[in-house]
Amino acid sequence: MSFLHRTRLRRVAIGLGFAAVVLAAGAFGLDRLDRAFPPPLDKAGSVSVEVVDRHGALLRAYATSEGRWRLAADLDRVDRKFVDMLVAYEDQRFWSHHGVDPLAIARAALQFVANGRIVSGGSTLTMQLARLLEPREARTVGAKLRQMARALQIERRLSKKEILTRYLTLAPYGGNIEGVRAASLAWFGKEPARLGLAEAALLVALPQSPEARRPDRHPVNAQAARDRVLARMAGAGVIIESEVTRAAAVPVASTRHALPGLAAHVADAALRGDPAVIRHQVTVDRGVQEALETVAKTASARLGPKVSVALVLADARTGAVLGKAGSADYFDPARAGWIDMAVAERSPGSTLKPFIYGLAFEDGLVMQETMIEDRPANFSGYRPKNFDMDYQGDVTVREALQMSLNVPAIRLLDAVGPVRLVARMRRGGVAPALPRDEAPGLAIGLGGAGVTLEGLVQLYTGLANGGRVSPLRFHPADPGGRDKGSEPILSPQAVWQIADVLSGVTPPEGATRLGIAYKTGTSYGYRDAWSVGYDGRHVLGVWVGRPDGGSVPGLTGYLAAAPILFEAFAKSGLGVTPLPRPPAGAVRLARVELPFPQRRFASSQGVAETAPVEPAPEIVFPPEGARVDLGLAAGGAMPLALKVNGGRAPFRWLANGRPARISARRRTGSWVPDGAGFSTLTVIDAAGRAASVKVFLE
């Protein structure tokens, strides 16, 4: 007998012995082994925490404690083509065997005999799951026997669907990516529900050698492995040849995508609230959230390096928060993006004025066409001034609210009482932060209290709901909607009057009129800029400023926050719901139709002071010779903020000798230049006095 023949017989004997040992091990003492050494199935439960939106779409995932992205798989949400290819490629008899495939083992033994080395181990998907649960580096006979025993145990405990689900949760796909969901999101930027044929083939090939076939590091290896899978699937009749040809022509995606990190502040809060839960569902809508975060990030880059933006959009009827960006960019340290500015207490500026006017409407003190004085006044030592340091004289209540004049608002607050205003806010679930041991004063009407953006949005849900506030909520399980047993913060008639006035406010420059009611506010020292708007269904609040409380010269609600409000409303994808129709008893009367006492508001306080003779006008911003970066070099065209001191309204503005469309009644405005370079700006007051500055715009 030749040496070659003896060697072949020895290999046959080894192969048959290997198979006999396997069968013997499977039959002997399985029940005892099962009881004494159960498989470590608990590891499959160690998955990444995920936060999903109201429809179940992934918003944000958190890496496991080992730093791995391992998302729980759901077989019903995995592309069926991928599952069929995986089974056909890895374990053809998966649905019929009991954890160990005797035919596959026999094939592996014959391959060992023919080649003198292990060509394939005959591993089933159940055996591969056993290896993932108890990793072993060495490919030894002992390790293989252990996997077989574990596979038999697993099959006794789990259904085929459960086994496949756990395998697709733990399978490695390169780097710190585990499981088909994390792999599909990382390599293709999408969930595995609708994989392309080429994508499915790559995901079948990766777990066999995840590091050597990583698409971002070894695209040639990845493509070759993918094409082998496609070729074998064609040979097995799983897919037709023409589809294989098309799929093989698709280039391998060589970029690794970051897993979703949307609604980071909402996700963090959900995790803090219940850290033991693996899957948190929130009321946020992914499409709305993406739009808000994009608007916030773009706007902050336009406004300055340390400026942040926060937005909150809520369903006014249910209180469900559909989108929230707590900062311009959660991962931007220069803007302190990790700080949730939507819950930070800041001065609300003029955003509480609608509630002051609402109380006055409710009490019958005024109507929209009631005349009210806007002149310097002294309220027992408190002397409010308008933002632009100018006064309009006699104006209607409608004009006073639309122009956000300070003195008329304080006259009305003095009449209705600041304590009542605070009481109504608390009735709406929002308690303003006031100086310790001090009663609410008139200054609260101009921002002399601390309020959060979430609190403002909650208060404004009452303006969209006939007076009843809907408490904000972030979890679908929380009770939603207006509390029908609670008292409204304002009467339906007063709420309609406010909406009728605020819906007539001119949109910011460059914005399209949307049919929303909105109010702006600016805190003292240009630290906070606000804008809150609403239609018949949704409320959107915007805050702009520096997280450290620093001043941003020229930062105002109208110039900085209002454009963001209109852009976010337009891009949210929610559309605009018409404002409610007037309730019974709500009418807008001309001044001649008003009862005599309502034709002019007469305050018992606020003694008028003689206004000093105004000096000549002076353009204080931009200053003479300034270089102002408006993003013109990058193709943008930010508006240039303008401000004039002194002089007497109305004002006329000229830009490079041509009339500019800038409000004649205000001391602040904005102008969009035609291009970069030097520009000359001139203002002329009612007395014909003029001032000019020459600036360089870039």
Helices and strands as residue ranges (DSSP letters): H 3-27, H 30-36, G 41-45, E 50-52, E 58-61, E 69-70, G 75-77, H 80-90, H 102-115, H 125-133, H 141-157, H 160-170, E 177-178, H 180-188, G 192-194, H 197-205, G 206-208, H 219-235, H 241-248, H 264-273, E 279-281, H 286-303, E 308-315, E 321-325, G 333-335, G 341-343, H 353-362, E 371-374, E 377-378, E 393-396, H 397-402, H 406-416, H 418-427, G 442-446, H 453-464, H 492-502, E 517-522, E 528-534, E 538-545, I 557-561, H 562-571, G 591-593, G 596-598, E 607-608, E 618-621, E 627-628, G 632-634, E 640-645, E 652-655, E 658-659, E 668-671, E 677-684, E 690-697
